[in-house]
Amino acid sequence: MSHAERRPFRLNEAVAALWEAKWELFLPVFVVGAFIGGVATLVESAPLAALYTLVVQRYIHRDLPSWKDGPRGSV
């Protein structure tokens, strides 16, 4: 059994990791805020989350080169 190397906690690394994940961490805030704010019902919150994720991946992270790469299902 191999053990992972133990590293001391570094606050600057933790803050950098949180900053890097800010868009992903905002997703639950966005969905719950839309529900509590009366903008969407619980059923409508799922498509809002999917739309938010698509927009973040396409325009912020630029992981989707074009919209045709979004629906990669069987045809």
PQR file with spaces between the fields and no chain letter, atoms N, CA, C, O and H, PARSE charges and radii, in Angstrom:
ATOM       1  N    MET     1       0.848   -1.175    0.000 -0.4000 1.5000
ATOM       2  CA   MET     1       0.000    0.000    0.000 -0.0000 2.0000
ATOM       3  C    MET     1       0.893    1.237    0.000  0.5500 1.7000
ATOM       4  O    MET     1       1.716    1.414    0.898 -0.5500 1.4000
ATOM       5  N    SER     2       0.729    2.086   -1.001 -0.4000 1.5000
ATOM       6  CA   SER     2       1.531    3.300   -1.063 -0.0000 2.0000
ATOM       7  C    SER     2       0.773    4.452   -0.417  0.5500 1.7000
ATOM       8  O    SER     2      -0.450    4.553   -0.517 -0.5500 1.4000
ATOM       9  H    SER     2       0.060    1.943   -1.730  0.4000 1.0000
ATOM      10  N    HIS     3       1.505    5.285    0.224 -0.4000 1.5000
ATOM      11  CA   HIS     3       0.907    6.429    0.904 -0.0000 2.0000
ATOM      12  C    HIS     3       1.235    7.703    0.139  0.5500 1.7000
ATOM      13  O    HIS     3       2.320    7.847   -0.423 -0.5500 1.4000
ATOM      14  H    HIS     3       2.498    5.203    0.306  0.4000 1.0000
ATOM      15  N    ALA     4       0.284    8.616    0.128 -0.4000 1.5000
ATOM      16  CA   ALA     4       0.504    9.900   -0.532 -0.0000 2.0000
ATOM      17  C    ALA     4       1.422   10.756    0.335  0.5500 1.7000
ATOM      18  O    ALA     4       1.428   10.653    1.562 -0.5500 1.4000
ATOM      19  H    ALA     4      -0.598    8.499    0.584  0.4000 1.0000
ATOM      20  N    GLU     5       2.173   11.579   -0.320 -0.4000 1.5000
ATOM      21  CA   GLU     5       3.083   12.458    0.393 -0.0000 2.0000
ATOM      22  C    GLU     5       2.278   13.509    1.161  0.5500 1.7000
ATOM      23  O    GLU     5       1.355   14.119    0.622 -0.5500 1.4000
ATOM      24  H    GLU     5       2.168   11.662   -1.317  0.4000 1.0000
ATOM      25  N    ARG     6       2.642   13.706    2.416 -0.4000 1.5000
ATOM      26  CA   ARG     6       1.963   14.717    3.231 -0.0000 2.0000
ATOM      27  C    ARG     6       2.621   16.063    2.990  0.5500 1.7000
ATOM      28  O    ARG     6       3.845   16.197    3.001 -0.5500 1.4000
ATOM      29  H    ARG     6       3.392   13.210    2.855  0.4000 1.0000
ATOM      30  N    ARG     7       1.759   17.065    2.768 -0.4000 1.5000
ATOM      31  CA   ARG     7       2.263   18.408    2.556 -0.0000 2.0000
ATOM      32  C    ARG     7       1.620   19.322    3.579  0.5500 1.7000
ATOM      33  O    ARG     7       0.453   19.127    3.918 -0.5500 1.4000
ATOM      34  H    ARG     7       0.766   16.956    2.759  0.4000 1.0000
ATOM      35  N    PRO     8       2.332   20.300    4.076 -0.5600 1.5000
ATOM      36  CA   PRO     8       1.736   21.218    5.044  0.2800 2.0000
ATOM      37  C    PRO     8       0.693   22.110    4.367  0.5500 1.7000
ATOM      38  O    PRO     8       0.776   22.392    3.171 -0.5500 1.4000
ATOM      39  N    PHE     9      -0.279   22.542    5.151 -0.4000 1.5000
ATOM      40  CA   PHE     9      -1.322   23.431    4.638 -0.0000 2.0000
ATOM      41  C    PHE     9      -0.729   24.805    4.357  0.5500 1.7000
ATOM      42  O    PHE     9      -0.026   25.380    5.188 -0.5500 1.4000
ATOM      43  H    PHE     9      -0.347   22.313    6.122  0.4000 1.0000
ATOM      44  N    ARG    10      -1.024   25.311    3.179 -0.4000 1.5000
ATOM      45  CA   ARG    10      -0.562   26.650    2.805 -0.0000 2.0000
ATOM      46  C    ARG    10      -1.779   27.469    2.407  0.5500 1.7000
ATOM      47  O    ARG    10      -2.488   27.124    1.462 -0.5500 1.4000
ATOM      48  H    ARG    10      -1.595   24.844    2.504  0.4000 1.0000
ATOM      49  N    LEU    11      -2.009   28.534    3.119 -0.4000 1.5000
ATOM      50  CA   LEU    11      -3.189   29.364    2.892 -0.0000 2.0000
ATOM      51  C    LEU    11      -3.198   29.937    1.480  0.5500 1.7000
ATOM      52  O    LEU    11      -4.258   29.995    0.857 -0.5500 1.4000
ATOM      53  H    LEU    11      -1.433   28.814    3.887  0.4000 1.0000
ATOM      54  N    ASN    12      -2.065   30.355    0.964 -0.4000 1.5000
ATOM      55  CA   ASN    12      -2.043   30.949   -0.377 -0.0000 2.0000
ATOM      56  C    ASN    12      -2.425   29.930   -1.457  0.5500 1.7000
ATOM      57  O    ASN    12      -3.035   30.300   -2.460 -0.5500 1.4000
ATOM      58  H    ASN    12      -1.204   30.307    1.470  0.4000 1.0000
ATOM      59  N    GLU    13      -2.075   28.659   -1.266 -0.4000 1.5000
ATOM      60  CA   GLU    13      -2.485   27.619   -2.215 -0.0000 2.0000
ATOM      61  C    GLU    13      -3.987   27.370   -2.131  0.5500 1.7000
ATOM      62  O    GLU    13      -4.642   27.151   -3.150 -0.5500 1.4000
ATOM      63  H    GLU    13      -1.579   28.358   -0.452  0.4000 1.0000
ATOM      64  N    ALA    14      -4.532   27.402   -0.916 -0.4000 1.5000
ATOM      65  CA   ALA    14      -5.969   27.202   -0.745 -0.0000 2.0000
ATOM      66  C    ALA    14      -6.754   28.341   -1.383  0.5500 1.7000
ATOM      67  O    ALA    14      -7.762   28.107   -2.049 -0.5500 1.4000
ATOM      68  H    ALA    14      -4.000   27.579   -0.088  0.4000 1.0000
ATOM      69  N    VAL    15      -6.296   29.565   -1.180 -0.4000 1.5000
ATOM      70  CA   VAL    15      -6.967   30.718   -1.771 -0.0000 2.0000
ATOM      71  C    VAL    15      -6.867   30.671   -3.294  0.5500 1.7000
ATOM      72  O    VAL    15      -7.832   30.999   -3.986 -0.5500 1.4000
ATOM      73  H    VAL    15      -5.477   29.754   -0.638  0.4000 1.0000
ATOM      74  N    ALA    16      -5.726   30.272   -3.818 -0.4000 1.5000
ATOM      75  CA   ALA    16      -5.559   30.158   -5.272 -0.0000 2.0000
ATOM      76  C    ALA    16      -6.496   29.086   -5.845  0.5500 1.7000
ATOM      77  O    ALA    16      -7.069   29.273   -6.918 -0.5500 1.4000
ATOM      78  H    ALA    16      -4.943   30.006   -3.256  0.4000 1.0000
ATOM      79  N    ALA    17      -6.650   27.978   -5.140 -0.4000 1.5000
ATOM      80  CA   ALA    17      -7.551   26.918   -5.598 -0.0000 2.0000
ATOM      81  C    ALA    17      -9.001   27.380   -5.569  0.5500 1.7000
ATOM      82  O    ALA    17      -9.764   27.085   -6.489 -0.5500 1.4000
ATOM      83  H    ALA    17      -6.184   27.826   -4.269  0.4000 1.0000
ATOM      84  N    LEU    18      -9.387   28.102   -4.520 -0.4000 1.5000
ATOM      85  CA   LEU    18     -10.751   28.638   -4.447 -0.0000 2.0000
ATOM      86  C    LEU    18     -10.998   29.652   -5.558  0.5500 1.7000
ATOM      87  O    LEU    18     -12.073   29.658   -6.159 -0.5500 1.4000
ATOM      88  H    LEU    18      -8.767   28.341   -3.773  0.4000 1.0000
ATOM      89  N    TRP    19     -10.026   30.499   -5.836 -0.4000 1.5000
ATOM      90  CA   TRP    19     -10.181   31.485   -6.901 -0.0000 2.0000
ATOM      91  C    TRP    19     -10.313   30.797   -8.260  0.5500 1.7000
ATOM      92  O    TRP    19     -11.088   31.236   -9.110 -0.5500 1.4000
ATOM      93  H    TRP    19      -9.154   30.494   -5.348  0.4000 1.0000
ATOM      94  N    GLU    20      -9.561   29.730   -8.458 -0.4000 1.5000
ATOM      95  CA   GLU    20      -9.619   28.994   -9.718 -0.0000 2.0000
ATOM      96  C    GLU    20     -10.979   28.321   -9.907  0.5500 1.7000
ATOM      97  O    GLU    20     -11.433   28.157  -11.039 -0.5500 1.4000
ATOM      98  H    GLU    20      -8.932   29.374   -7.767  0.4000 1.0000
ATOM      99  N    ALA    21     -11.624   27.936   -8.822 -0.4000 1.5000
ATOM     100  CA   ALA    21     -12.905   27.231   -8.885 -0.0000 2.0000
ATOM     101  C    ALA    21     -14.100   28.149   -8.651  0.5500 1.7000
ATOM     102  O    ALA    21     -15.195   27.660   -8.372 -0.5500 1.4000
ATOM     103  H    ALA    21     -11.255   28.070   -7.902  0.4000 1.0000
ATOM     104  N    LYS    22     -13.925   29.443   -8.755 -0.4000 1.5000
ATOM     105  CA   LYS    22     -14.999   30.385   -8.399 -0.0000 2.0000
ATOM     106  C    LYS    22     -16.259   30.190   -9.233  0.5500 1.7000
ATOM     107  O    LYS    22     -17.362   30.325   -8.702 -0.5500 1.4000
ATOM     108  H    LYS    22     -13.035   29.840   -8.981  0.4000 1.0000
ATOM     109  N    TRP    23     -16.134   29.882  -10.505 -0.4000 1.5000
ATOM     110  CA   TRP    23     -17.320   29.723  -11.351 -0.0000 2.0000
ATOM     111  C    TRP    23     -18.083   28.449  -10.991  0.5500 1.7000
ATOM     112  O    TRP    23     -19.314   28.432  -11.017 -0.5500 1.4000
ATOM     113  H    TRP    23     -15.238   29.773  -10.936  0.4000 1.0000
ATOM     114  N    GLU    24     -17.362   27.397  -10.658 -0.4000 1.5000
ATOM     115  CA   GLU    24     -18.025   26.159  -10.257 -0.0000 2.0000
ATOM     116  C    GLU    24     -18.666   26.303   -8.878  0.5500 1.7000
ATOM     117  O    GLU    24     -19.740   25.754   -8.632 -0.5500 1.4000
ATOM     118  H    GLU    24     -16.362   27.410  -10.636  0.4000 1.0000
ATOM     119  N    LEU    25     -18.016   27.034   -7.988 -0.4000 1.5000
ATOM     120  CA   LEU    25     -18.571   27.228   -6.649 -0.0000 2.0000
ATOM     121  C    LEU    25     -19.795   28.140   -6.656  0.5500 1.7000
ATOM     122  O    LEU    25     -20.607   28.083   -5.732 -0.5500 1.4000
ATOM     123  H    LEU    25     -17.144   27.480   -8.189  0.4000 1.0000
ATOM     124  N    PHE    26     -19.941   28.977   -7.680 -0.4000 1.5000
ATOM     125  CA   PHE    26     -21.077   29.886   -7.753 -0.0000 2.0000
ATOM     126  C    PHE    26     -22.337   29.190   -8.256  0.5500 1.7000
ATOM     127  O    PHE    26     -23.433   29.718   -8.069 -0.5500 1.4000
ATOM     128  H    PHE    26     -19.282   29.024   -8.430  0.4000 1.0000
ATOM     129  N    LEU    27     -22.219   28.023   -8.889 -0.4000 1.5000
ATOM     130  CA   LEU    27     -23.376   27.321   -9.449 -0.0000 2.0000
ATOM     131  C    LEU    27     -24.478   27.050   -8.428  0.5500 1.7000
ATOM     132  O    LEU    27     -25.631   27.378   -8.707 -0.5500 1.4000
ATOM     133  H    LEU    27     -21.329   27.594   -9.042  0.4000 1.0000
ATOM     134  N    PRO    28     -24.187   26.462   -7.250 -0.5600 1.5000
ATOM     135  CA   PRO    28     -25.280   26.249   -6.296  0.2800 2.0000
ATOM     136  C    PRO    28     -25.878   27.561   -5.784  0.5500 1.7000
ATOM     137  O    PRO    28     -27.077   27.634   -5.515 -0.5500 1.4000
ATOM     138  N    VAL    29     -25.055   28.584   -5.652 -0.4000 1.5000
ATOM     139  CA   VAL    29     -25.569   29.893   -5.224 -0.0000 2.0000
ATOM     140  C    VAL    29     -26.536   30.435   -6.270  0.5500 1.7000
ATOM     141  O    VAL    29     -27.585   30.980   -5.926 -0.5500 1.4000
ATOM     142  H    VAL    29     -24.081   28.525   -5.871  0.4000 1.0000
ATOM     143  N    PHE    30     -26.188   30.287   -7.539 -0.4000 1.5000
ATOM     144  CA   PHE    30     -27.036   30.741   -8.639 -0.0000 2.0000
ATOM     145  C    PHE    30     -28.373   29.998   -8.647  0.5500 1.7000
ATOM     146  O    PHE    30     -29.428   30.622   -8.761 -0.5500 1.4000
ATOM     147  H    PHE    30     -25.336   29.844   -7.819  0.4000 1.0000
ATOM     148  N    VAL    31     -28.331   28.680   -8.528 -0.4000 1.5000
ATOM     149  CA   VAL    31     -29.550   27.874   -8.599 -0.0000 2.0000
ATOM     150  C    VAL    31     -30.446   28.126   -7.393  0.5500 1.7000
ATOM     151  O    VAL    31     -31.646   28.349   -7.550 -0.5500 1.4000
ATOM     152  H    VAL    31     -27.474   28.174   -8.435  0.4000 1.0000
ATOM     153  N    VAL    32     -29.879   28.091   -6.202 -0.4000 1.5000
ATOM     154  CA   VAL    32     -30.683   28.321   -4.991 -0.0000 2.0000
ATOM     155  C    VAL    32     -31.183   29.759   -4.964  0.5500 1.7000
ATOM     156  O    VAL    32     -32.312   30.012   -4.545 -0.5500 1.4000
ATOM     157  H    VAL    32     -28.904   27.909   -6.075  0.4000 1.0000
ATOM     158  N    GLY    33     -30.354   30.705   -5.407 -0.4000 1.5000
ATOM     159  CA   GLY    33     -30.781   32.099   -5.448 -0.0000 2.0000
ATOM     160  C    GLY    33     -31.934   32.314   -6.408  0.5500 1.7000
ATOM     161  O    GLY    33     -32.842   33.092   -6.114 -0.5500 1.4000
ATOM     162  H    GLY    33     -29.437   30.499   -5.747  0.4000 1.0000
ATOM     163  N    ALA    34     -31.917   31.643   -7.545 -0.4000 1.5000
ATOM     164  CA   ALA    34     -33.025   31.746   -8.497 -0.0000 2.0000
ATOM     165  C    ALA    34     -34.303   31.170   -7.901  0.5500 1.7000
ATOM     166  O    ALA    34     -35.390   31.704   -8.125 -0.5500 1.4000
ATOM     167  H    ALA    34     -31.180   31.011   -7.783  0.4000 1.0000
ATOM     168  N    PHE    35     -34.180   30.092   -7.149 -0.4000 1.5000
ATOM     169  CA   PHE    35     -35.362   29.491   -6.527 -0.0000 2.0000
ATOM     170  C    PHE    35     -35.895   30.360   -5.396  0.5500 1.7000
ATOM     171  O    PHE    35     -37.091   30.651   -5.348 -0.5500 1.4000
ATOM     172  H    PHE    35     -33.298   29.658   -6.967  0.4000 1.0000
ATOM     173  N    ILE    36     -35.033   30.768   -4.501 -0.4000 1.5000
ATOM     174  CA   ILE    36     -35.468   31.568   -3.356 -0.0000 2.0000
ATOM     175  C    ILE    36     -35.950   32.952   -3.805  0.5500 1.7000
ATOM     176  O    ILE    36     -36.888   33.502   -3.227 -0.5500 1.4000
ATOM     177  H    ILE    36     -34.062   30.532   -4.540  0.4000 1.0000
ATOM     178  N    GLY    37     -35.312   33.507   -4.828 -0.4000 1.5000
ATOM     179  CA   GLY    37     -35.714   34.811   -5.331 -0.0000 2.0000
ATOM     180  C    GLY    37     -37.016   34.787   -6.118  0.5500 1.7000
ATOM     181  O    GLY    37     -37.522   35.842   -6.502 -0.5500 1.4000
ATOM     182  H    GLY    37     -34.551   33.060   -5.297  0.4000 1.0000
ATOM     183  N    GLY    38     -37.560   33.618   -6.363 -0.4000 1.5000
ATOM     184  CA   GLY    38     -38.818   33.506   -7.077 -0.0000 2.0000
ATOM     185  C    GLY    38     -38.681   33.591   -8.585  0.5500 1.7000
ATOM     186  O    GLY    38     -39.683   33.713   -9.290 -0.5500 1.4000
ATOM     187  H    GLY    38     -37.149   32.761   -6.051  0.4000 1.0000
ATOM     188  N    VAL    39     -37.458   33.528   -9.091 -0.4000 1.5000
ATOM     189  CA   VAL    39     -37.232   33.590  -10.535 -0.0000 2.0000
ATOM     190  C    VAL    39     -37.579   32.257  -11.188  0.5500 1.7000
ATOM     191  O    VAL    39     -38.060   32.224  -12.321 -0.5500 1.4000
ATOM     192  H    VAL    39     -36.645   33.429   -8.518  0.4000 1.0000
ATOM     193  N    ALA    40     -37.337   31.156  -10.475 -0.4000 1.5000
ATOM     194  CA   ALA    40     -37.560   29.827  -11.043 -0.0000 2.0000
ATOM     195  C    ALA    40     -38.127   28.898   -9.975  0.5500 1.7000
ATOM     196  O    ALA    40     -37.895   29.078   -8.780 -0.5500 1.4000
ATOM     197  H    ALA    40     -36.946   31.182   -9.555  0.4000 1.0000
ATOM     198  N    THR    41     -38.871   27.907  -10.437 -0.4000 1.5000
ATOM     199  CA   THR    41     -39.333   26.855   -9.538 -0.0000 2.0000
ATOM     200  C    THR    41     -38.225   25.816   -9.419  0.5500 1.7000
ATOM     201  O    THR    41     -37.184   25.925  -10.066 -0.5500 1.4000
ATOM     202  H    THR    41     -39.059   27.760  -11.408  0.4000 1.0000
ATOM     203  N    LEU    42     -38.461   24.808   -8.584 -0.4000 1.5000
ATOM     204  CA   LEU    42     -37.462   23.747   -8.458 -0.0000 2.0000
ATOM     205  C    LEU    42     -37.258   23.015   -9.772  0.5500 1.7000
ATOM     206  O    LEU    42     -36.133   22.647  -10.111 -0.5500 1.4000
ATOM     207  H    LEU    42     -39.307   24.719   -8.057  0.4000 1.0000
ATOM     208  N    VAL    43     -38.335   22.801  -10.514 -0.4000 1.5000
ATOM     209  CA   VAL    43     -38.233   22.099  -11.788 -0.0000 2.0000
ATOM     210  C    VAL    43     -37.485   22.946  -12.809  0.5500 1.7000
ATOM     211  O    VAL    43     -36.732   22.409  -13.621 -0.5500 1.4000
ATOM     212  H    VAL    43     -39.249   23.099  -10.239  0.4000 1.0000
ATOM     213  N    GLU    44     -37.681   24.256  -12.780 -0.4000 1.5000
ATOM     214  CA   GLU    44     -37.003   25.141  -13.732 -0.0000 2.0000
ATOM     215  C    GLU    44     -35.542   25.389  -13.361  0.5500 1.7000
ATOM     216  O    GLU    44     -34.770   25.882  -14.184 -0.5500 1.4000
ATOM     217  H    GLU    44     -38.293   24.692  -12.120  0.4000 1.0000
ATOM     218  N    SER    45     -35.161   25.056  -12.145 -0.4000 1.5000
ATOM     219  CA   SER    45     -33.783   25.285  -11.705 -0.0000 2.0000
ATOM     220  C    SER    45     -32.791   24.357  -12.402  0.5500 1.7000
ATOM     221  O    SER    45     -31.638   24.738  -12.604 -0.5500 1.4000
ATOM     222  H    SER    45     -35.788   24.655  -11.477  0.4000 1.0000
ATOM     223  N    ALA    46     -33.210   23.156  -12.771 -0.4000 1.5000
ATOM     224  CA   ALA    46     -32.305   22.224  -13.456 -0.0000 2.0000
ATOM     225  C    ALA    46     -31.885   22.749  -14.822  0.5500 1.7000
ATOM     226  O    ALA    46     -30.692   22.737  -15.123 -0.5500 1.4000
ATOM     227  H    ALA    46     -34.147   22.846  -12.607  0.4000 1.0000
ATOM     228  N    PRO    47     -32.817   23.213  -15.673 -0.5600 1.5000
ATOM     229  CA   PRO    47     -32.362   23.794  -16.946  0.2800 2.0000
ATOM     230  C    PRO    47     -31.533   25.063  -16.756  0.5500 1.7000
ATOM     231  O    PRO    47     -30.632   25.334  -17.550 -0.5500 1.4000
ATOM     232  N    LEU    48     -31.824   25.840  -15.719 -0.4000 1.5000
ATOM     233  CA   LEU    48     -31.004   27.021  -15.434 -0.0000 2.0000
ATOM     234  C    LEU    48     -29.570   26.611  -15.106  0.5500 1.7000
ATOM     235  O    LEU    48     -28.617   27.244  -15.559 -0.5500 1.4000
ATOM     236  H    LEU    48     -32.556   25.621  -15.074  0.4000 1.0000
ATOM     237  N    ALA    49     -29.428   25.551  -14.320 -0.4000 1.5000
ATOM     238  CA   ALA    49     -28.089   25.057  -13.980 -0.0000 2.0000
ATOM     239  C    ALA    49     -27.369   24.560  -15.221  0.5500 1.7000
ATOM     240  O    ALA    49     -26.175   24.809  -15.385 -0.5500 1.4000
ATOM     241  H    ALA    49     -30.203   25.037  -13.952  0.4000 1.0000
ATOM     242  N    ALA    50     -28.078   23.862  -16.096 -0.4000 1.5000
ATOM     243  CA   ALA    50     -27.466   23.372  -17.335 -0.0000 2.0000
ATOM     244  C    ALA    50     -27.053   24.535  -18.232  0.5500 1.7000
ATOM     245  O    ALA    50     -25.974   24.509  -18.823 -0.5500 1.4000
ATOM     246  H    ALA    50     -29.048   23.659  -15.963  0.4000 1.0000
ATOM     247  N    LEU    51     -27.900   25.551  -18.339 -0.4000 1.5000
ATOM     248  CA   LEU    51     -27.569   26.723  -19.147 -0.0000 2.0000
ATOM     249  C    LEU    51     -26.373   27.469  -18.570  0.5500 1.7000
ATOM     250  O    LEU    51     -25.478   27.877  -19.311 -0.5500 1.4000
ATOM     251  H    LEU    51     -28.777   25.572  -17.859  0.4000 1.0000
ATOM     252  N    TYR    52     -26.353   27.649  -17.259 -0.4000 1.5000
ATOM     253  CA   TYR    52     -25.222   28.308  -16.600 -0.0000 2.0000
ATOM     254  C    TYR    52     -23.926   27.546  -16.890  0.5500 1.7000
ATOM     255  O    TYR    52     -22.904   28.151  -17.212 -0.5500 1.4000
ATOM     256  H    TYR    52     -27.079   27.317  -16.657  0.4000 1.0000
ATOM     257  N    THR    53     -23.976   26.223  -16.776 -0.4000 1.5000
ATOM     258  CA   THR    53     -22.793   25.402  -17.012 -0.0000 2.0000
ATOM     259  C    THR    53     -22.323   25.505  -18.463  0.5500 1.7000
ATOM     260  O    THR    53     -21.125   25.608  -18.729 -0.5500 1.4000
ATOM     261  H    THR    53     -24.807   25.732  -16.514  0.4000 1.0000
ATOM     262  N    LEU    54     -23.268   25.478  -19.391 -0.4000 1.5000
ATOM     263  CA   LEU    54     -22.908   25.626  -20.802 -0.0000 2.0000
ATOM     264  C    LEU    54     -22.248   26.969  -21.085  0.5500 1.7000
ATOM     265  O    LEU    54     -21.239   27.033  -21.787 -0.5500 1.4000
ATOM     266  H    LEU    54     -24.241   25.394  -19.174  0.4000 1.0000
ATOM     267  N    VAL    55     -22.813   28.036  -20.543 -0.4000 1.5000
ATOM     268  CA   VAL    55     -22.263   29.372  -20.773 -0.0000 2.0000
ATOM     269  C    VAL    55     -20.873   29.499  -20.158  0.5500 1.7000
ATOM     270  O    VAL    55     -19.966   30.049  -20.783 -0.5500 1.4000
ATOM     271  H    VAL    55     -23.633   27.985  -19.973  0.4000 1.0000
ATOM     272  N    VAL    56     -20.700   28.996  -18.942 -0.4000 1.5000
ATOM     273  CA   VAL    56     -19.386   29.074  -18.294 -0.0000 2.0000
ATOM     274  C    VAL    56     -18.354   28.266  -19.070  0.5500 1.7000
ATOM     275  O    VAL    56     -17.236   28.736  -19.282 -0.5500 1.4000
ATOM     276  H    VAL    56     -21.437   28.549  -18.434  0.4000 1.0000
ATOM     277  N    GLN    57     -18.710   27.061  -19.495 -0.4000 1.5000
ATOM     278  CA   GLN    57     -17.756   26.227  -20.229 -0.0000 2.0000
ATOM     279  C    GLN    57     -17.433   26.813  -21.604  0.5500 1.7000
ATOM     280  O    GLN    57     -16.301   26.700  -22.076 -0.5500 1.4000
ATOM     281  H    GLN    57     -19.618   26.679  -19.323  0.4000 1.0000
ATOM     282  N    ARG    58     -18.420   27.438  -22.246 -0.4000 1.5000
ATOM     283  CA   ARG    58     -18.209   27.972  -23.602 -0.0000 2.0000
ATOM     284  C    ARG    58     -17.471   29.306  -23.598  0.5500 1.7000
ATOM     285  O    ARG    58     -16.526   29.486  -24.366 -0.5500 1.4000
ATOM     286  H    ARG    58     -19.339   27.529  -21.862  0.4000 1.0000
ATOM     287  N    TYR    59     -17.884   30.245  -22.746 -0.4000 1.5000
ATOM     288  CA   TYR    59     -17.364   31.606  -22.831 -0.0000 2.0000
ATOM     289  C    TYR    59     -16.293   31.950  -21.801  0.5500 1.7000
ATOM     290  O    TYR    59     -15.473   32.835  -22.048 -0.5500 1.4000
ATOM     291  H    TYR    59     -18.651   30.098  -22.122  0.4000 1.0000
ATOM     292  N    ILE    60     -16.280   31.283  -20.670 -0.4000 1.5000
ATOM     293  CA   ILE    60     -15.298   31.621  -19.638 -0.0000 2.0000
ATOM     294  C    ILE    60     -14.112   30.659  -19.689  0.5500 1.7000
ATOM     295  O    ILE    60     -12.961   31.085  -19.789 -0.5500 1.4000
ATOM     296  H    ILE    60     -16.946   30.565  -20.469  0.4000 1.0000
ATOM     297  N    HIS    61     -14.402   29.360  -19.620 -0.4000 1.5000
ATOM     298  CA   HIS    61     -13.310   28.375  -19.679 -0.0000 2.0000
ATOM     299  C    HIS    61     -12.883   28.078  -21.113  0.5500 1.7000
ATOM     300  O    HIS    61     -11.769   27.607  -21.345 -0.5500 1.4000
ATOM     301  H    HIS    61     -15.336   29.014  -19.538  0.4000 1.0000
ATOM     302  N    ARG    62     -13.752   28.348  -22.065 -0.4000 1.5000
ATOM     303  CA   ARG    62     -13.509   28.083  -23.488 -0.0000 2.0000
ATOM     304  C    ARG    62     -13.140   26.619  -23.737  0.5500 1.7000
ATOM     305  O    ARG    62     -12.233   26.311  -24.510 -0.5500 1.4000
ATOM     306  H    ARG    62     -14.657   28.731  -21.876  0.4000 1.0000
ATOM     307  N    ASP    63     -13.868   25.728  -23.063 -0.4000 1.5000
ATOM     308  CA   ASP    63     -13.651   24.290  -23.248 -0.0000 2.0000
ATOM     309  C    ASP    63     -14.445   23.730  -24.431  0.5500 1.7000
ATOM     310  O    ASP    63     -14.086   22.686  -24.974 -0.5500 1.4000
ATOM     311  H    ASP    63     -14.606   25.978  -22.436  0.4000 1.0000
ATOM     312  N    LEU    64     -15.511   24.410  -24.831 -0.4000 1.5000
ATOM     313  CA   LEU    64     -16.298   23.981  -25.979 -0.0000 2.0000
ATOM     314  C    LEU    64     -15.958   24.895  -27.149  0.5500 1.7000
ATOM     315  O    LEU    64     -16.300   26.077  -27.121 -0.5500 1.4000
ATOM     316  H    LEU    64     -15.803   25.258  -24.390  0.4000 1.0000
ATOM     317  N    PRO    65     -15.292   24.375  -28.176 -0.5600 1.5000
ATOM     318  CA   PRO    65     -14.871   25.227  -29.279  0.2800 2.0000
ATOM     319  C    PRO    65     -16.026   25.846  -30.052  0.5500 1.7000
ATOM     320  O    PRO    65     -15.892   26.960  -30.558 -0.5500 1.4000
ATOM     321  N    SER    66     -17.159   25.154  -30.158 -0.4000 1.5000
ATOM     322  CA   SER    66     -18.322   25.720  -30.834 -0.0000 2.0000
ATOM     323  C    SER    66     -19.577   25.066  -30.270  0.5500 1.7000
ATOM     324  O    SER    66     -19.501   24.058  -29.569 -0.5500 1.4000
ATOM     325  H    SER    66     -17.268   24.249  -29.747  0.4000 1.0000
ATOM     326  N    TRP    67     -20.717   25.643  -30.578 -0.4000 1.5000
ATOM     327  CA   TRP    67     -21.978   25.113  -30.039 -0.0000 2.0000
ATOM     328  C    TRP    67     -22.279   23.725  -30.571  0.5500 1.7000
ATOM     329  O    TRP    67     -22.993   22.970  -29.911 -0.5500 1.4000
ATOM     330  H    TRP    67     -20.778   26.462  -31.147  0.4000 1.0000
ATOM     331  N    LYS    68     -21.771   23.359  -31.727 -0.4000 1.5000
ATOM     332  CA   LYS    68     -22.064   22.024  -32.260 -0.0000 2.0000
ATOM     333  C    LYS    68     -21.410   20.929  -31.421  0.5500 1.7000
ATOM     334  O    LYS    68     -21.814   19.769  -31.510 -0.5500 1.4000
ATOM     335  H    LYS    68     -21.191   23.972  -32.264  0.4000 1.0000
ATOM     336  N    ASP    69     -20.403   21.273  -30.601 -0.4000 1.5000
ATOM     337  CA   ASP    69     -19.767   20.289  -29.751 -0.0000 2.0000
ATOM     338  C    ASP    69     -20.530   20.047  -28.451  0.5500 1.7000
ATOM     339  O    ASP    69     -20.168   19.151  -27.688 -0.5500 1.4000
ATOM     340  H    ASP    69     -20.075   22.215  -30.528  0.4000 1.0000
ATOM     341  N    GLY    70     -21.565   20.819  -28.187 -0.4000 1.5000
ATOM     342  CA   GLY    70     -22.329   20.669  -26.956 -0.0000 2.0000
ATOM     343  C    GLY    70     -23.085   19.360  -26.879  0.5500 1.7000
ATOM     344  O    GLY    70     -22.821   18.556  -25.984 -0.5500 1.4000
ATOM     345  H    GLY    70     -21.859   21.546  -28.807  0.4000 1.0000
ATOM     346  N    PRO    71     -24.023   19.117  -27.795 -0.5600 1.5000
ATOM     347  CA   PRO    71     -24.788   17.853  -27.726  0.2800 2.0000
ATOM     348  C    PRO    71     -24.043   16.722  -28.423  0.5500 1.7000
ATOM     349  O    PRO    71     -24.194   16.533  -29.630 -0.5500 1.4000
ATOM     350  N    ARG    72     -23.254   15.979  -27.687 -0.4000 1.5000
ATOM     351  CA   ARG    72     -22.479   14.875  -28.261 -0.0000 2.0000
ATOM     352  C    ARG    72     -23.128   13.539  -27.963  0.5500 1.7000
ATOM     353  O    ARG    72     -22.469   12.631  -27.457 -0.5500 1.4000
ATOM     354  H    ARG    72     -23.131   16.133  -26.706  0.4000 1.0000
ATOM     355  N    GLY    73     -24.385   13.407  -28.262 -0.4000 1.5000
ATOM     356  CA   GLY    73     -25.082   12.152  -28.013 -0.0000 2.0000
ATOM     357  C    GLY    73     -25.114   11.293  -29.253  0.5500 1.7000
ATOM     358  O    GLY    73     -24.554   11.652  -30.289 -0.5500 1.4000
ATOM     359  H    GLY    73     -24.920   14.144  -28.673  0.4000 1.0000
ATOM     360  N    SER    74     -25.768   10.164  -29.142 -0.4000 1.5000
ATOM     361  CA   SER    74     -25.914    9.307  -30.310 -0.0000 2.0000
ATOM     362  C    SER    74     -27.014    9.888  -31.203  0.5500 1.7000
ATOM     363  O    SER    74     -28.014   10.417  -30.718 -0.5500 1.4000
ATOM     364  H    SER    74     -26.222    9.872  -28.301  0.4000 1.0000
ATOM     365  N    VAL    75     -26.811    9.779  -32.476 -0.4000 1.5000
ATOM     366  CA   VAL    75     -27.764   10.383  -33.430 -0.0000 2.0000
ATOM     367  C    VAL    75     -28.545    9.305  -34.126  0.5500 1.7000
ATOM     368  O    VAL    75     -29.396    9.602  -34.964 -0.5500 1.4000
ATOM     369  H    VAL    75     -25.999    9.349  -32.870  0.4000 1.0000
